[in-house]
Amino acid sequence: MKYKSVFDIIGPVMIGPSSSHTAGAARIGRVARILFNREPKKVIVSLYGSFAETYKGHGTDVALIGGILDFDTFDERIPQSLKLAEERGMDVTFIEETAITDHPNTARLKLIDEHSELEVVGISIGGGKIQITELNGFELKLSGVDPAILIVHNDRYGAIAGVTNVLMKHRINIGHMEVSRKEKGQVALMAIEVDHNIEESVLDELRTLPNIIQVTRMVD
């Protein structure tokens, strides 16, 4: 893991006590909220490794829910997030998992309402930094820092080229991109991190491409 500055090591401005267990957890929760695009009615949080062992003492529980409530890492309401979620009618369940994961600070969040469900797996890698490693069963590596677009598409020849050609036409630089699929020839997911936010008109153009099912912009 490379750090660009001393602030990456110290961590972000945040409500304590831990950058990995609190700030990182808040960011995982907030990314899930951004992807869900609204406040869920029900949240199921499965915690693994050190998250499962110390989540109450280190504030991981309130941080995750604070993120889902759209609170930033420094928001002073985070310590009261469980109470605030209850007041808003949100049903929250925490599960302490015993399975071994690739990273000790792992959380699986399931956000649910009457319209849909979203399942996100995130890891806190230190200094408040995170990675989203799974979205609705698709594997990916999303930092949650840079602007990103998530494109659900049919796994067909030319689908990826069509997307990258549109981005090139609009002079949008790709910082990171990966494609995940569950089965050959079925539904796949493109996760593309870019250098700056993408205009809605560009997203509309992407939506008109062949084999594109859904385009979601992720901004913080």
Secondary structure, DSSP 8 states (H G I E B T S, - for coil): ---SSHHHHH--S-SSS-IIIIIHHHHHHHHHHHHHTS--SEEEEEEEEHHHHHTTTTTHHHHHHHHHTT--TT-TTGGGHHHHHHHTT-EEEEEE--S--SSSEEEEEEEE-SS-EEEEEEEEEETTEEEEEEETTEEEEE-SSS-EEEEEEE--TTHHHHHHHHHHHTT--EEEEEEEESSTTSEEEEEEEESS---HHHHHHHHTSTTEEEEEEE--
